[in-house]
Amino acid sequence: MSMSQNTAPRVLYVDDEAINQCIATEILLALVAVADTASDGLQALHLVRTGHYALLISDVEMPVMDGTALTHILRHDSRYQGLPIIACTAVSTNEEEKKLMEQGFSAVIRKPFDADALRDVLARFAAPGVGEADTDAAPFSTPPTGVPTEKDIHLPGFSVPDGLARVMGNVPLYVSLLFDFRRELANASADIRRFRQEGDMPAILAAIHKLKGVSGNVGATELYARIVDTEPRLREDAETAEKHLDTLERYVTTTLKALAEAEKTLAPTESPHAVQSEEGEGPNIDKLRPILTETLRFIRQHDTAARDAFEEAKPFLGAFGKAEAFDIQQSLDSFDFDKAESSILHLARTLELELEESDALF
């Protein structure tokens, strides 16, 4: 028995990492749940207070307001004391999990998560029958022209089947997430080097912890295993920290090289203009150009109309734009117009789309 969208539970997934949001949303939709997302606890608190959710799934370590603070506020509000709140985080030990339960969470999902973990919490906390939805069916029968297939993905140090399973077999989406992961990994590596120079161990640990969750979710198994080994050593033995960080940096460099090589073959072999978008296919460039130009104009004016303008672009992005769309949306939702501008220009370059930037400046 599966549920229709009319009776499906509404779930709020909270995570500051766009890749994790994208993966969770893909799984929840396949499990016949309606999925909303937030990028921090403060955004989530607003959504909970203005909507109705059967279940809240939240990361723990986030900027602005973390998952523990969000849970504390909701547990002390009589309206939400019965709301199931699931911690979804990269904890490594039973002791860490027990501590989260003591802080008010209803259950804990460990990253990297998969469809089985989300199916279990839906069946337990949301509504009967949700866990029986058919999640084995491939979302695409014949990939559109120019879109890679599973056999095209050769990534040393990755478990591609695991990564694909987390996006329910959606190959174009997985490839898009790999491109985004390469960018985020490069940024994280630069941040960690800077934190090392500054001697800021708390910042190093926070960056590594965030990287642990997303590397596991995209199937970067060797890097994930190295982070799992490194993180507790940094907390326990400051004298050997530099040695462990040097080792981790080598793993990061190797992973970046593998992603760079893969991107040469995974990038579409045809111009994006040749691929017209329907849901799950490639981008519709002719539709996107004027919409994204207008969005960019609003962004540069720090005008909140950018959010509505970008909503119009989403149906025309196709699978390759999903993760980038999450990134742009969360920047607009938090009024980070500088980041939104950077992300939308990155999206345009990825799609080989020339925006009319001269018009967008005014």
N, C-alpha and C positions, 0 to 999 in steps of 0.2 A: 504493500500500500504506500503510495507516495502522495504528497500534499500538493494541491494547486497553489499558484501564487496568491490566490484570494484568501487562502487559509494559512499560508506559510508564516512562521514566526518572524518577527522583525528583530534583527540582531545588530548591535552596535559594536564594531571592532575598532579598538583604539591603539594606535601605534605611530611613533614618529618616523618610521621608516616606510617610504612609499612602496618599496618592493614587497615588504611583508603585508602591507595593506592589499596590494594587488593579488597576491597569492591567496590570502584569506578570503577575499571577496569572490575569487573564482571558485574556490571550494564551497563556500556557503551557498552560492547560487546553484551549483550542481547538486547540493543537498536540499534544494528547494526551500531555502531561507531567503528572506529579503535582507540585504546587507547595506548598512550605512557605515561610514568611516569617520574617524576624528584623528587628529595628529597629536593631541595632548589631552591631559585630564580636564583642562579648563574648557576646551571645545566640547569634550564629551559631556561635561556637566551641563552645559547649555542645551545640548541635544536631548539629554535625558529629561531635563525639566520642561522641554517644549514638545516632547514626543512621547511615544509609548513603546517600550521595548520589552520583549520576552526574556532577553538575555544580553548581558554586557560582557565582552571579552576584551581584556586590557593588558597591554604591555605594562611593565612595572617601572623601568627607568626611562623617563621621558622629560623633556624640558618643560618649562612653564609650570606644569603641575603633573607630578608622577602618578602612577597607578595606585600606590598606597594611599596618598593624600585623597585622591578621588574616591577610593573605597571608604575611607574614614568619614568623609563628608556625607556620602550616601547612606552609610550605616547609621549615622546619627540624625537622619531625616526620616521620620515615621512613614513618609510616602514611599520610600524605597528600601525599607529594611528587608523586604522579602524579595527584592530583585536579585536574581542569580548573577554574581560577578565572578568571572573566571580570569585568573591570572595567566597570561600567555607570555612566558619569559624564558630566557636562556639560563635558568638555574641548573646546577650540576649535581646537587646533593639532596638527600631526603630531609636533612636538617633545614636547608633553605626553603624547601617546599612546605615543611611544617610551620616555619615562621610566617610564611605568607598566609597560610590558613588561619593562624592565630590573629592576623591583622585584619581579618574580615572577609577574605576571599572564599568563595564557595567551593572552588576546586582550582587545580593548577594544570595547565598544559605546558609542557616543556618544548622550547624551540630546539631544533627544527620540528615544526608540527606537520601533520599530514591529514588526509581526509578522514582517516579512522578516528583520530583524536577529536576533531571537530564534530564528527558524526556522533561520537559517544556523549559529548556534553550537550548536544542538541537533544538527543534522545532522553538524556537524564534530566535536563533542566528546562527545556523549552516545551515541546509538545510531542505526544506519541505519534509514531508513524514517520517522523522526519528521517530517522536513521535508515529507513527502508528504501529511500530514493535510489534510483539506478545511477551510480556514479562510475560505472565501468565503461559506459558507452563513450566512444571517441567523439569529441565535439566537431571534428572535421572529417569528412569522408575523403574528398580529393582536395589537396591544398591548392590555392590559387596560383597562377603562373608567377614564377619568380620567388615564391615563398619556400624557405628551406623545409626539409622533412627531417625526421629523427636520424636517419642514416647519414645526414650531412653534418651532424654535430659530433666533432672529434675534439674532446677536451681532456688532456691528461690531468689527473688530480681531481676530476669531477666524477660523480655518479650521475650521468645524464638520465638514466631511468628514474632515479629518485627525484631529481629536479622536475622532470616532466610529470611524474605522478602528482606532485604538489600543485600543478596547474591543470590537473585533470586531462593530461595529454594534449594540451593546447600548445603545439609547437611554435607557431608565430609569437605567441605571448611569451613563451619561455625564452626564445631568442631575444626578444625585446628586453626582458629582465636581465639577461646576461650582459647586454650592452650597457644597461644602467648600472649593473653591479661592477663592471669594469671601471666606470667613471667614479662610482662611490668608493671603490677600493683604492683607487689612485688618490682621491681626496683624503681618505682616512689615513693612508700611508704618510702623506705629507703632514697631516695633523699630528700623528704620533711622533714623527721626527722632530717637529717643532716642540712638542711637549717634553720630549727627552732633553732637548737643549735647555729648556726652561726648568727642568727637574720637577715637573708637575706630574707626580705619579697618580693622583686621583683622576686627572684628565686622561692619562694613558689608559687606566683601567676602564674608564667609562667608554672610551673609543673602542677598546678591544671587546668589551662586553657587547656593544651594539653590533660590531662586526661579526661576533660569534653567531648571533641569531640569524642574520641575513645570509652569511656564508653557508650555514647549514640548510637554510630554506632553498637556496638555488642549487644545492647539490655539490658545493665545493668541499668535498669530504676531507681532503688532505689538509687544507687550510683550517677547516673547522676542527679537526682533531688536534692540530698544533695549538690552536687558540684554547681549546679545552684543557690541554696540558699546561699551557703557559700561564693562564689567568691565575690559578691558585698559587703557582710558584712566585709570581710577582707580589702577591699579598703576603706570603709567608717568609720570603727570604730576599730582603732588599740588597744583600751583598752580591747575589748572582743575577740581579735583575737585568743588567746590561747584556749579559751573555744570552739570556733567554729572549730578550728583545731583538738581539742581532739574529738569532735563529728564526724568530717569527718574521723578521723583515725579509729574510731569504725566501721564506715560503710565500710571502706576499708578492715579491718580485717574480717568482716562478709562476704564480697564478696569473699575474697581470700579463706576462709574456704569453701564456697559453690562451688567454682571452683575446689578446691582440692578434695572434695567429688565426684563431677561430673566426674572428670578425671579418677577416679577409675573404673567407669562403661563405660565411653566413649572411653577409650583407646582401640585399636583393641584387640579383644579376641584371635585372631590368630597371629602367627608370621607374620611380614610383608613379609617374604619369600613366604607365601602362596598366596599373592595377587599380581598378575602381572599387570603392569600398561598399561592401555590405557588412553586416555584423560579422566579425571574425576574419575579414579579409583585409586588403591593404588600404592605404589612405586615398581619399579622393582629393587630389591636389587642386583641381579647379574650384571645388567648393571651399577648401580650406584657406586658400590664399587671401581672399577678401575678409573672411571671418577673423583669421589670425592677425591680419594687418590692423583691423579695427580693435581687436583685443590688445595688441601691442600699443596702439595709440592711447587707449584708456589707461593701461598700466603706466605709461610714461607721464600721464597726467595725474597719477595716483587717484584715479577715479574708480570707485567700487563697481561701476557699471562693467568693469573688466570681467567680473565673475559671471554675469549674465551673458556677456559676449562669448566667453570661453565655453559656456554650456552648449552654445549652438555649434561649436566645432566638434564636440565629442563624438557625435554619430558618424562623422566623416573621417575619424582618425584611423579606424581599423585596429587590428590586434597589436600592430607594432607600436602604437601610440599610447597603450593603456598605462604603462608604468609612468611614462613622462607626464601623462595627463594627471595622475595622482599627485605628482610632484608640483605641477603648476597649480592645481586646485588647492593643495594645502598651503601654498605660498599666498594665494589670493585670499583664502579664508583667514589667514593670520595677518593679512595686510602687509606682507613682506614683498613690496613691489619690485625691489631690486632683484631679489631671488627669482620672482616670477618672470621678469624680463630676461634674465640669464637663461632660465629653463625654456622659455618659449623660443628664444633664438637658437638654443641647442636643438630643440625639436625641429625647427625649420631646417637647420643644417643636416640633421639626420635624414630628413625626408627629401633632401635636395630641393627644397622649396625656397624660392627667392621672394621674401616679403618686400612689400613696397615701403621700405623703411623711411624714405624721405617723407612720404605722406603721414606715416605713423608718428613723426616727431611733433606734429602740430595738432 
